[in-house]
């Protein structure tokens, strides 16, 4: 059964900036639960250039919007 989360934090950044150190420190506190990265979600994020890239496509011309929605639907279903 899924566990409800009041707050979900995502630690992102370039290689070597200390993401793992931050997560290791938080993991020591019982109030935090560490969740490993989801490679499928990461692939979607990269393909659509993050949230701003997805929004940019959805605010583009009609053909661009439709193509983006088709790609997104195909990725989510498969």
C-alpha positions in Angstrom: 0.0 0.0 0.0 1.3 3.5 -0.8 2.4 5.7 2.0 1.0 9.3 2.1 3.7 11.9 2.1 3.0 15.4 3.5 6.1 16.9 2.0 8.3 15.5 -0.7 11.8 17.0 -1.3 13.8 16.5 -4.4 17.6 17.1 -4.2 19.0 17.8 -7.6 22.2 19.3 -8.9 25.3 18.8 -10.9 27.8 16.0 -10.2 30.0 16.5 -7.2 28.0 19.4 -5.5 27.0 17.4 -2.4 23.6 15.9 -3.2 24.5 12.6 -1.6 26.0 14.3 1.5 22.8 16.2 2.0 20.7 13.1 1.6 23.0 11.1 3.9 22.6 13.7 6.6 18.9 13.9 6.3 18.7 10.1 6.3 20.0 10.1 9.9 16.9 12.0 11.1 13.9 9.7 11.7 11.6 12.4 10.3 13.1 11.9 6.8 12.8 8.8 4.6 15.2 8.6 1.7 13.8 7.5 -1.6 16.1 6.5 -4.4 15.8 8.1 -7.7 13.3 6.8 -10.2 15.1 6.1 -13.5 11.8 6.2 -15.5 10.9 9.5 -14.1 14.4 10.8 -14.7 14.2 9.7 -18.4 10.9 11.6 -18.8 12.4 14.7 -17.1 15.4 14.6 -19.5 13.4 13.9 -22.7 11.0 16.8 -22.0 13.8 19.2 -20.8 12.3 19.4 -17.3 9.1 21.1 -16.3 9.9 24.4 -18.0 10.6 22.6 -21.3 7.4 20.7 -21.1 5.4 23.9 -20.4 7.2 25.6 -23.3 6.1 22.8 -25.7 2.5 22.9 -24.4 2.4 26.7 -25.0 3.7 26.4 -28.5 1.9 26.1 -31.7 -1.0 23.6 -32.0 1.1 21.0 -33.9 3.9 21.2 -31.3 1.4 20.8 -28.5 -0.2 17.8 -30.1 3.1 16.1 -30.8 4.3 16.7 -27.2 1.1 15.2 -25.8 1.4 12.2 -28.1 5.0 11.6 -27.0 4.1 12.0 -23.3 1.1 9.7 -23.6 3.2 7.1 -25.4 5.9 7.3 -22.7 3.4 7.1 -19.8 1.5 4.1 -21.2 4.6 2.0 -22.1 
